[in-house]
Amino acid sequence: MTDRFETKNANYGAYHFKAPKTYDDTATFTYTLKNVGETANCNYKLTFCNVYGDGNIKTVKETVNIATGETKEITVSASPSEINDRFISCELKIHDGSSYVDPMFAETIENFVLDNLYDGGEKNGRVTFVPKSYRALYVPETTPLATNQGIGSNYWATFSNQSADTEIGVPSGQSDVTLYNVKVKNGQMTLTPREGDYAFKVAKGDAVLIKADGGNVRLENLGTENSLSVQNNTDLVATPAEAHSIKAAEGNIFYRLTYGNMTNKTNLGFHIAVATVSGTQYTDGSWINATPGKGYLNIAKSDATPSAISSPSKAFIFDDDDISTAIEGVFVPESSQSGENTNELINNLQGQQVKTLGKGLYIKNNKKIIVK
């Protein structure tokens, strides 16, 4: 779960709340019980409902044995379909021997200070009672996006949406997702983390590079009335709403996110686009077979060309798990693209084959190596 909040759809009458969002399929609540008295059985009741109180109600009653000084966590979940709402509240009560009451009234329970759900009736009140332990959650409707192109523990994907603004989140068990703008200049690709609302939101018609620590992220459709605009500080271009082939403008070149070796899934990065159009294969980045929901690099050949080299970089390869935000282009001479001994060829950054290695950066098997 991330520290993001729903305000547009988390309402109670005229009151608007900052309801924490969860990118799981259910609203999950965790409560901590600590017994400061004698060992005893603790009877508790959890009641789920929507904040309006006019939806379905789900009740859970359990008994847990807690020793003196012992702390136990209770974790329970409810889905929007069970409650008939996406704004879900959960109320915990402890049985004091005669009835179920709020824990603040139970003599052997501490660590509970249950604020009023409506935060005193003030507008925009947070519906939490202790930090990171929520009294109500919002479960947005989402769809999955595979980020299954991986290197180490990082997973990558490009994304775009031609019909609506989108918020990108991750389910529990993963860290928050990172969105990047991508620029190429002088044969070097720079990844810049997006900030503010754009750190996790993508405008209609915009394209981003996504990094996550798991194989998928969750996409929430936000509609189009969010004052988001297409970013102009990136070379990533959104693919069209329908699949078709696109020809690069004169002097430009296309790159797409893929593996250099699809069989072994190595050399992940942006590689010159290869496309088949009307039965003809183009391997020079002059065409791209674009499919919806993704992004591709559209770069001037002069920007894709490193200094002292006459041809654009063949690829911008993500080196390792702890990727730098500045990635040098890889130039591979045509003679090293095929042949039996391709894996043994070593080139300097000027594309010249070398046999004796001094300190510096080199290209071996289309991947940078550092000699110290």
MIFIGU-355721 format. One record per residue (C-alpha): x, y, z; residue in one letter; residue number from 1. Coordinates in steps of 0.25 Angstrom, whole numbers. Example, Ala and Ser with C-alpha at 12.3 -4.5 7.8 and 13.67 -1.06 7.14 Angstrom:
# MIFIGU-355721
+-------+-------+-------+------+-----+
:    c1 :    c2 :    c3 : code : pos :
+-------+-------+-------+------+-----+
:    49 :   -18 :    31 :    A :   1 :
:    55 :    -4 :    29 :    S :   2 :
+-------+-------+-------+------+-----+
END
This chain:
# MIFIGU-355721
+-------+-------+-------+------+-----+
:    c1 :    c2 :    c3 : code : pos :
+-------+-------+-------+------+-----+
:     0 :     0 :     0 :    M :   1 :
:     5 :    14 :    -3 :    T :   2 :
:     3 :    28 :     4 :    D :   3 :
:    -7 :    33 :    -7 :    R :   4 :
:   -20 :    38 :    -4 :    F :   5 :
:   -34 :    38 :   -11 :    E :   6 :
:   -42 :    51 :    -9 :    T :   7 :
:   -51 :    52 :   -21 :    K :   8 :
:   -59 :    40 :   -18 :    N :   9 :
:   -57 :    39 :    -3 :    A :  10 :
:   -69 :    47 :     2 :    N :  11 :
:   -79 :    47 :    13 :    Y :  12 :
:   -90 :    56 :    10 :    G :  13 :
:   -83 :    70 :     9 :    A :  14 :
:   -70 :    65 :    15 :    Y :  15 :
:   -58 :    61 :     7 :    H :  16 :
:   -47 :    52 :    12 :    F :  17 :
:   -33 :    48 :     9 :    K :  18 :
:   -35 :    33 :     9 :    A :  19 :
:   -22 :    25 :     7 :    P :  20 :
:   -22 :    17 :    -6 :    K :  21 :
:   -19 :     2 :    -6 :    T :  22 :
:   -15 :    -4 :   -20 :    Y :  23 :
:   -19 :   -18 :   -15 :    D :  24 :
:   -33 :   -24 :   -19 :    D :  25 :
:   -37 :   -23 :    -4 :    T :  26 :
:   -36 :   -13 :     7 :    A :  27 :
:   -27 :   -19 :    18 :    T :  28 :
:   -27 :   -14 :    32 :    F :  29 :
:   -17 :   -18 :    43 :    T :  30 :
:   -19 :   -15 :    57 :    Y :  31 :
:    -9 :   -17 :    69 :    T :  32 :
:   -14 :   -23 :    82 :    L :  33 :
:    -5 :   -22 :    94 :    K :  34 :
:    -9 :   -28 :   108 :    N :  35 :
:    -4 :   -21 :   120 :    V :  36 :
:   -12 :   -29 :   130 :    G :  37 :
:   -12 :   -44 :   133 :    E :  38 :
:   -13 :   -55 :   122 :    T :  39 :
:   -27 :   -55 :   116 :    A :  40 :
:   -35 :   -58 :   104 :    N :  41 :
:   -39 :   -46 :    96 :    C :  42 :
:   -52 :   -46 :    89 :    N :  43 :
:   -53 :   -35 :    78 :    Y :  44 :
:   -62 :   -31 :    67 :    K :  45 :
:   -59 :   -24 :    54 :    L :  46 :
:   -70 :   -18 :    46 :    T :  47 :
:   -68 :   -14 :    31 :    F :  48 :
:   -77 :    -4 :    24 :    C :  49 :
:   -77 :     7 :    14 :    N :  50 :
:   -76 :    21 :    20 :    V :  51 :
:   -90 :    25 :    16 :    Y :  52 :
:   -95 :    13 :    24 :    G :  53 :
:  -105 :     9 :    13 :    D :  54 :
:   -97 :    -2 :     7 :    G :  55 :
:   -94 :   -17 :    11 :    N :  56 :
:   -89 :   -20 :    25 :    I :  57 :
:   -78 :   -30 :    28 :    K :  58 :
:   -75 :   -35 :    42 :    T :  59 :
:   -64 :   -43 :    47 :    V :  60 :
:   -64 :   -48 :    62 :    K :  61 :
:   -52 :   -55 :    67 :    E :  62 :
:   -45 :   -59 :    80 :    T :  63 :
:   -30 :   -58 :    82 :    V :  64 :
:   -22 :   -62 :    95 :    N :  65 :
:   -12 :   -52 :    99 :    I :  66 :
:    -1 :   -54 :   110 :    A :  67 :
:     3 :   -43 :   119 :    T :  68 :
:    11 :   -33 :   112 :    G :  69 :
:     9 :   -40 :    98 :    E :  70 :
:     6 :   -32 :    86 :    T :  71 :
:    -3 :   -38 :    75 :    K :  72 :
:    -7 :   -33 :    61 :    E :  73 :
:   -21 :   -35 :    55 :    I :  74 :
:   -21 :   -34 :    40 :    T :  75 :
:   -35 :   -34 :    33 :    V :  76 :
:   -39 :   -31 :    19 :    S :  77 :
:   -52 :   -27 :    11 :    A :  78 :
:   -54 :   -25 :    -4 :    S :  79 :
:   -63 :   -14 :   -11 :    P :  80 :
:   -72 :   -25 :   -16 :    S :  81 :
:   -75 :   -30 :    -1 :    E :  82 :
:   -78 :   -16 :     4 :    I :  83 :
:   -84 :   -10 :    -9 :    N :  84 :
:   -74 :     2 :    -9 :    D :  85 :
:   -60 :     5 :   -11 :    R :  86 :
:   -59 :    14 :     1 :    F :  87 :
:   -58 :     4 :    12 :    I :  88 :
:   -58 :     6 :    27 :    S :  89 :
:   -54 :    -4 :    38 :    C :  90 :
:   -58 :    -2 :    53 :    E :  91 :
:   -51 :   -11 :    64 :    L :  92 :
:   -58 :   -14 :    77 :    K :  93 :
:   -54 :   -22 :    89 :    I :  94 :
:   -63 :   -30 :    98 :    H :  95 :
:   -62 :   -25 :   112 :    D :  96 :
:   -70 :   -36 :   118 :    G :  97 :
:   -84 :   -30 :   116 :    S :  98 :
:   -83 :   -24 :   102 :    S :  99 :
:   -74 :   -20 :    91 :    Y : 100 :
:   -67 :    -6 :    93 :    V : 101 :
:   -57 :     2 :    87 :    D : 102 :
:   -43 :    -2 :    92 :    P : 103 :
:   -40 :    11 :    99 :    M : 104 :
:   -51 :     6 :   109 :    F : 105 :
:   -45 :    -8 :   111 :    A : 106 :
:   -36 :    -8 :   123 :    E : 107 :
:   -26 :   -18 :   118 :    T : 108 :
:   -24 :   -13 :   105 :    I : 109 :
:   -15 :    -1 :   101 :    E : 110 :
:    -9 :     5 :    89 :    N : 111 :
:   -22 :    10 :    83 :    F : 112 :
:   -27 :    24 :    82 :    V : 113 :
:   -39 :    23 :    72 :    L : 114 :
:   -42 :    37 :    66 :    D : 115 :
:   -56 :    40 :    61 :    N : 116 :
:   -57 :    34 :    47 :    L : 117 :
:   -61 :    48 :    42 :    Y : 118 :
:   -50 :    55 :    49 :    D : 119 :
:   -59 :    64 :    57 :    G : 120 :
:   -67 :    67 :    45 :    G : 121 :
:   -57 :    76 :    38 :    E : 122 :
:   -55 :    76 :    23 :    K : 123 :
:   -43 :    69 :    18 :    N : 124 :
:   -41 :    61 :    31 :    G : 125 :
:   -32 :    49 :    30 :    R : 126 :
:   -39 :    36 :    34 :    V : 127 :
:   -27 :    30 :    41 :    T : 128 :
:   -26 :    27 :    56 :    F : 129 :
:   -11 :    24 :    57 :    V : 130 :
:     0 :    26 :    47 :    P : 131 :
:     0 :    15 :    36 :    K : 132 :
:   -12 :     8 :    42 :    S : 133 :
:   -24 :    13 :    35 :    Y : 134 :
:   -39 :    14 :    40 :    R : 135 :
:   -44 :    14 :    25 :    A : 136 :
:   -38 :    11 :    12 :    L : 137 :
:   -41 :    14 :    -3 :    Y : 138 :
:   -40 :     2 :   -13 :    V : 139 :
:   -39 :     8 :   -27 :    P : 140 :
:   -43 :     0 :   -39 :    E : 141 :
:   -30 :    -4 :   -46 :    T : 142 :
:   -25 :   -12 :   -57 :    T : 143 :
:   -11 :   -19 :   -57 :    P : 144 :
:     0 :   -16 :   -66 :    L : 145 :
:    12 :   -26 :   -68 :    A : 146 :
:    26 :   -20 :   -65 :    T : 147 :
:    32 :   -33 :   -68 :    N : 148 :
:    44 :   -28 :   -75 :    Q : 149 :
:    54 :   -30 :   -64 :    G : 150 :
:    69 :   -28 :   -60 :    I : 151 :
:    73 :   -32 :   -46 :    G : 152 :
:    61 :   -29 :   -36 :    S : 153 :
:    56 :   -17 :   -45 :    N : 154 :
:    45 :   -19 :   -55 :    Y : 155 :
:    43 :    -9 :   -67 :    W : 156 :
:    32 :    -5 :   -76 :    A : 157 :
:    27 :     7 :   -85 :    T : 158 :
:    13 :    12 :   -83 :    F : 159 :
:     3 :    21 :   -90 :    S : 160 :
:   -12 :    23 :   -90 :    N : 161 :
:   -19 :    30 :  -102 :    Q : 162 :
:   -33 :    31 :   -96 :    S : 163 :
:   -31 :    36 :   -81 :    A : 164 :
:   -21 :    40 :   -70 :    D : 165 :
:   -16 :    29 :   -62 :    T : 166 :
:   -10 :    27 :   -48 :    E : 167 :
:     0 :    16 :   -46 :    I : 168 :
:     2 :     8 :   -33 :    G : 169 :
:     7 :    -5 :   -28 :    V : 170 :
:     0 :   -16 :   -19 :    P : 171 :
:     5 :   -19 :    -5 :    S : 172 :
:    18 :   -26 :    -5 :    G : 173 :
:    25 :   -17 :   -15 :    Q : 174 :
:    31 :    -3 :   -13 :    S : 175 :
:    25 :     9 :   -19 :    D : 176 :
:    27 :    10 :   -34 :    V : 177 :
:    36 :    20 :   -41 :    T : 178 :
:    33 :    27 :   -54 :    L : 179 :
:    43 :    34 :   -63 :    Y : 180 :
:    44 :    44 :   -74 :    N : 181 :
:    55 :    40 :   -84 :    V : 182 :
:    64 :    49 :   -92 :    K : 183 :
:    75 :    46 :  -102 :    V : 184 :
:    86 :    56 :  -105 :    K : 185 :
:   101 :    54 :  -110 :    N : 186 :
:    99 :    39 :  -110 :    G : 187 :
:    95 :    38 :   -96 :    Q : 188 :
:    81 :    34 :   -90 :    M : 189 :
:    77 :    41 :   -77 :    T : 190 :
:    66 :    36 :   -68 :    L : 191 :
:    59 :    47 :   -60 :    T : 192 :
:    49 :    43 :   -49 :    P : 193 :
:    36 :    50 :   -50 :    R : 194 :
:    32 :    59 :   -39 :    E : 195 :
:    19 :    64 :   -32 :    G : 196 :
:     6 :    59 :   -38 :    D : 197 :
:    14 :    54 :   -50 :    Y : 198 :
:    22 :    45 :   -40 :    A : 199 :
:    11 :    35 :   -41 :    F : 200 :
:     1 :    40 :   -51 :    K : 201 :
:     1 :    40 :   -67 :    V : 202 :
:    -7 :    50 :   -75 :    A : 203 :
:   -15 :    45 :   -87 :    K : 204 :
:    -6 :    44 :   -99 :    G : 205 :
:     7 :    44 :   -91 :    D : 206 :
:    17 :    33 :   -90 :    A : 207 :
:    26 :    29 :   -78 :    V : 208 :
:    37 :    18 :   -74 :    L : 209 :
:    33 :    10 :   -62 :    I : 210 :
:    42 :     3 :   -52 :    K : 211 :
:    36 :    -6 :   -42 :    A : 212 :
:    41 :   -17 :   -32 :    D : 213 :
:    31 :   -27 :   -37 :    G : 214 :
:    25 :   -33 :   -49 :    G : 215 :
:    13 :   -24 :   -50 :    N : 216 :
:     7 :   -10 :   -46 :    V : 217 :
:    -7 :    -6 :   -45 :    R : 218 :
:   -14 :     5 :   -54 :    L : 219 :
:   -25 :    14 :   -49 :    E : 220 :
:   -33 :    21 :   -60 :    N : 221 :
:   -35 :    36 :   -55 :    L : 222 :
:   -43 :    41 :   -67 :    G : 223 :
:   -39 :    54 :   -74 :    T : 224 :
:   -42 :    65 :   -64 :    E : 225 :
:   -30 :    65 :   -56 :    N : 226 :
:   -22 :    77 :   -61 :    S : 227 :
:   -11 :    68 :   -66 :    L : 228 :
:    -3 :    71 :   -78 :    S : 229 :
:     7 :    64 :   -87 :    V : 230 :
:    21 :    66 :   -83 :    Q : 231 :
:    30 :    73 :   -93 :    N : 232 :
:    43 :    69 :   -86 :    N : 233 :
:    44 :    55 :   -91 :    T : 234 :
:    47 :    47 :  -104 :    D : 235 :
:    37 :    36 :  -101 :    L : 236 :
:    25 :    37 :  -110 :    V : 237 :
:    12 :    30 :  -108 :    A : 238 :
:     8 :    19 :  -117 :    T : 239 :
:    -6 :    21 :  -125 :    P : 240 :
:   -19 :    16 :  -120 :    A : 241 :
:   -19 :     5 :  -131 :    E : 242 :
:    -7 :    -3 :  -136 :    A : 243 :
:     0 :     2 :  -148 :    H : 244 :
:    13 :     4 :  -154 :    S : 245 :
:    20 :    18 :  -153 :    I : 246 :
:    31 :    24 :  -162 :    K : 247 :
:    41 :    33 :  -155 :    A : 248 :
:    43 :    47 :  -160 :    A : 249 :
:    55 :    50 :  -169 :    E : 250 :
:    67 :    51 :  -159 :    G : 251 :
:    60 :    44 :  -148 :    N : 252 :
:    62 :    29 :  -142 :    I : 253 :
:    53 :    20 :  -134 :    F : 254 :
:    57 :    12 :  -122 :    Y : 255 :
:    48 :     2 :  -114 :    R : 256 :
:    49 :    -4 :  -100 :    L : 257 :
:    54 :   -19 :  -102 :    T : 258 :
:    64 :   -29 :  -100 :    Y : 259 :
:    77 :   -30 :  -108 :    G : 260 :
:    76 :   -45 :  -107 :    N : 261 :
:    61 :   -49 :  -106 :    M : 262 :
:    65 :   -64 :  -104 :    T : 263 :
:    74 :   -62 :   -92 :    N : 264 :
:    67 :   -49 :   -88 :    K : 265 :
:    79 :   -41 :   -87 :    T : 266 :
:    84 :   -26 :   -91 :    N : 267 :
:    71 :   -20 :   -87 :    L : 268 :
:    69 :    -6 :   -92 :    G : 269 :
:    65 :     3 :  -103 :    F : 270 :
:    69 :    -3 :  -116 :    H : 271 :
:    68 :     2 :  -130 :    I : 272 :
:    54 :    -2 :  -135 :    A : 273 :
:    53 :   -13 :  -145 :    V : 274 :
:    40 :   -14 :  -153 :    A : 275 :
:    34 :   -21 :  -164 :    T : 276 :
:    25 :   -13 :  -173 :    V : 277 :
:    18 :   -18 :  -185 :    S : 278 :
:    27 :   -30 :  -185 :    G : 279 :
:    40 :   -22 :  -184 :    T : 280 :
:    48 :   -22 :  -171 :    Q : 281 :
:    55 :    -9 :  -167 :    Y : 282 :
:    66 :   -11 :  -157 :    T : 283 :
:    71 :     4 :  -157 :    D : 284 :
:    60 :    10 :  -148 :    G : 285 :
:    53 :    17 :  -159 :    S : 286 :
:    40 :     9 :  -156 :    W : 287 :
:    33 :     4 :  -144 :    I : 288 :
:    22 :    -6 :  -142 :    N : 289 :
:    14 :     2 :  -131 :    A : 290 :
:     4 :    -5 :  -122 :    T : 291 :
:    -5 :     2 :  -113 :    P : 292 :
:    -2 :     5 :   -98 :    G : 293 :
:    13 :     7 :  -100 :    K : 294 :
:    24 :    17 :  -103 :    G : 295 :
:    36 :    18 :  -112 :    Y : 296 :
:    47 :    27 :  -114 :    L : 297 :
:    47 :    37 :  -125 :    N : 298 :
:    61 :    44 :  -126 :    I : 299 :
:    69 :    52 :  -136 :    A : 300 :
:    80 :    44 :  -141 :    K : 301 :
:    90 :    55 :  -137 :    S : 302 :
:    85 :    53 :  -123 :    D : 303 :
:    86 :    38 :  -123 :    A : 304 :
:   101 :    39 :  -128 :    T : 305 :
:   112 :    39 :  -118 :    P : 306 :
:   124 :    49 :  -120 :    S : 307 :
:   134 :    45 :  -130 :    A : 308 :
:   125 :    34 :  -136 :    I : 309 :
:   118 :    35 :  -149 :    S : 310 :
:   106 :    26 :  -147 :    S : 311 :
:    95 :    26 :  -136 :    P : 312 :
:    96 :    17 :  -124 :    S : 313 :
:    91 :     3 :  -126 :    K : 314 :
:    85 :     3 :  -112 :    A : 315 :
:    84 :     9 :   -99 :    F : 316 :
:    86 :    -3 :   -90 :    I : 317 :
:    82 :    -4 :   -75 :    F : 318 :
:    95 :    -8 :   -69 :    D : 319 :
:    91 :   -14 :   -55 :    D : 320 :
:    82 :   -15 :   -44 :    D : 321 :
:    86 :    -2 :   -38 :    D : 322 :
:    84 :     6 :   -51 :    I : 323 :
:    90 :    20 :   -53 :    S : 324 :
:    81 :    31 :   -58 :    T : 325 :
:    91 :    34 :   -69 :    A : 326 :
:    93 :    23 :   -79 :    I : 327 :
:   104 :    23 :   -90 :    E : 328 :
:   100 :    19 :  -104 :    G : 329 :
:   106 :     6 :  -109 :    V : 330 :
:   112 :     7 :  -123 :    F : 331 :
:   115 :    -7 :  -129 :    V : 332 :
:   121 :    -7 :  -143 :    P : 333 :
:   113 :   -15 :  -154 :    E : 334 :
:   124 :   -25 :  -155 :    S : 335 :
:   122 :   -29 :  -140 :    S : 336 :
:   107 :   -31 :  -142 :    Q : 337 :
:   108 :   -45 :  -147 :    S : 338 :
:   119 :   -56 :  -148 :    G : 339 :
:   124 :   -68 :  -140 :    E : 340 :
:   132 :   -60 :  -130 :    N : 341 :
:   123 :   -48 :  -127 :    T : 342 :
:   123 :   -51 :  -112 :    N : 343 :
:   139 :   -50 :  -112 :    E : 344 :
:   140 :   -36 :  -119 :    L : 345 :
:   143 :   -24 :  -110 :    I : 346 :
:   141 :   -10 :  -115 :    N : 347 :
:   144 :     4 :  -109 :    N : 348 :
:   133 :    14 :  -108 :    L : 349 :
:   138 :    19 :  -122 :    Q : 350 :
:   134 :     6 :  -128 :    G : 351 :
:   149 :     1 :  -131 :    Q : 352 :
:   152 :   -13 :  -128 :    Q : 353 :
:   163 :   -14 :  -117 :    V : 354 :
:   171 :   -26 :  -112 :    K : 355 :
:   179 :   -20 :  -100 :    T : 356 :
:   170 :   -13 :   -89 :    L : 357 :
:   175 :    -2 :   -81 :    G : 358 :
:   167 :     5 :   -71 :    K : 359 :
:   153 :    10 :   -76 :    G : 360 :
:   140 :     6 :   -82 :    L : 361 :
:   138 :    -4 :   -93 :    Y : 362 :
:   127 :   -11 :  -101 :    I : 363 :
:   127 :   -27 :  -100 :    K : 364 :
:   116 :   -35 :  -106 :    N : 365 :
:   108 :   -22 :  -107 :    N : 366 :
:   109 :   -19 :   -92 :    K : 367 :
:   118 :    -9 :   -85 :    K : 368 :
:   130 :   -14 :   -77 :    I : 369 :
:   139 :    -5 :   -68 :    I : 370 :
:   154 :    -8 :   -66 :    V : 371 :
:   159 :    -2 :   -53 :    K : 372 :
+-------+-------+-------+------+-----+
END
